[in-house]
Amino acid sequence: MIINHTNIKNPYDLTKCKFLGKGNNGAVYMLPNGYALKISYNNKNFIGEYQILEKVNGNKYFPLIFEIGQNYMVRECVEGKLLSKYIKKHGMEKKLALKIIDMLKEFYKLDFKKIDIRCRDIFVQKDGTLKIIDPQKFFSKKRIFPKHLSKGLYKIGVIDDFQEILKKYDLILFKKWNKEINSYIRYLSKESHKLVVLNYFKGIMKKLF
């Protein structure tokens, strides 16, 4: 059961909490009981995140939520390593790729409209399971392929490995996403090339003047 204190602003003493980090939408602290306390900066995004967590509460990929207030929520503390950092250290392991694919397939089961997630919003736990933080617009924004996830994997240099594993594991899903992913990666590659050329000429101009 989620305790609802939507008319109350954060009642917790932050001097007794451990600061974990902050982003565009809020700051996160660890309470003495080990739960995470998120203080909101952006009320619109905060409400959207809470509504998603409330609907999926108990799903293995999302942190449990225990309490909601006017500008705060108390939820399960998500630890482990950021997906991007984990891959940089261990590479795109087959077992990890399969877990990512199964997580995305779960999005369909949850009736999400947005079949996508950023690498920076996925944590690999100590036991190898995946947890998502800062969920946004899963029920309101339509996206038929993992665009932001593909961008993150492309930047790390493992998008081809991921697609090869996907092809062998779930050919139907591979065919559903492959064209969109490849088209987007070609776009990213062109933009990256343009940036390299631009920086090259900027360097020349600095030397000349």
ABEGO torsion letter per residue (X at the ends): XBBBAAABBBABBAAABBBAEBBAAEBBBBBAAGBBBBBBABAAAAAAAAAAAAAABGBAABBBBABBBAABBBBBBBBEBBAAAAAAAAEBBAAAAAAAAAAAAAAAAAGBABBBBBAAABBBBAAGBBBBBGBBGAAABBBABBAAAAAAAAAAGAAAAAAAAAAAABAAAAAAAAAAAAAAAAAAAAAAAAAAAAAAAAAAAAAAX
